Amino acid sequence: MSSTERPRIDYRPGKAAQEALELAQAKFPNLRLQALLDKLVITGTSALLWVHWTPPALHGNDRDRWK
């Protein structure tokens, strides 16, 4: 798939997402950012589909306020 055919996704993480990303970068230091995001999205989606993991609840529209 060429770069013109791929959808563009702008990523603007909140503070909680940035902290989680920093933890993931510490755990997988050899992965570049895009590969790390791909790994996290695929792993998280797989966990949700197979009901092995429940994501933390967010309160309202505030992405930075984790339960």
C-alpha positions in Angstrom: 0.0 0.0 0.0 1.5 3.3 -1.0 1.7 6.3 1.4 -1.0 8.1 -0.6 -3.5 5.2 -0.1 -3.0 5.0 3.7 -5.3 6.9 6.0 -3.5 9.7 8.0 -4.1 9.6 11.7 -3.1 12.6 13.7 -2.1 11.5 17.2 -2.6 14.1 20.0 -2.3 12.2 23.3 -3.5 13.6 26.6 -1.3 13.5 29.7 -2.3 10.0 30.7 -1.6 8.7 27.3 1.8 10.4 27.2 2.7 8.7 30.6 1.5 5.3 29.3 3.6 5.8 26.1 6.7 6.7 28.2 6.2 3.5 30.1 5.8 1.5 26.9 8.9 3.1 25.4 10.9 2.1 28.5 9.7 -1.5 28.1 10.4 -1.6 24.4 13.3 0.8 23.9 14.3 -0.6 20.5 10.9 0.2 18.8 10.5 3.5 17.0 7.3 5.5 17.9 5.1 4.3 15.1 6.0 0.6 15.6 5.3 1.0 19.3 1.9 2.6 18.7 1.1 -0.2 16.2 2.1 -2.8 18.8 0.1 -1.2 21.6 -3.1 -0.8 19.4 -2.9 -4.4 18.1 -2.2 -5.8 21.5 -4.9 -3.8 23.2 -7.5 -4.6 20.5 -6.6 -8.3 20.8 -6.9 -8.2 24.5 -10.3 -6.5 24.3 -11.6 -9.0 21.7 -10.5 -12.0 23.8 -11.8 -10.5 27.1 -8.4 -10.9 28.9 -8.2 -7.3 29.9 -10.6 -4.5 30.8 -9.5 -1.0 30.0 -9.5 1.6 32.8 -12.7 3.8 32.9 -12.5 7.4 31.8 -14.7 10.0 33.5 -16.6 12.2 31.1 -14.7 13.9 28.4 -11.4 14.3 30.4 -8.9 11.9 28.9 -6.4 12.7 31.6 -8.6 11.7 34.5 -8.2 7.9 34.9 -10.2 6.0 37.5 
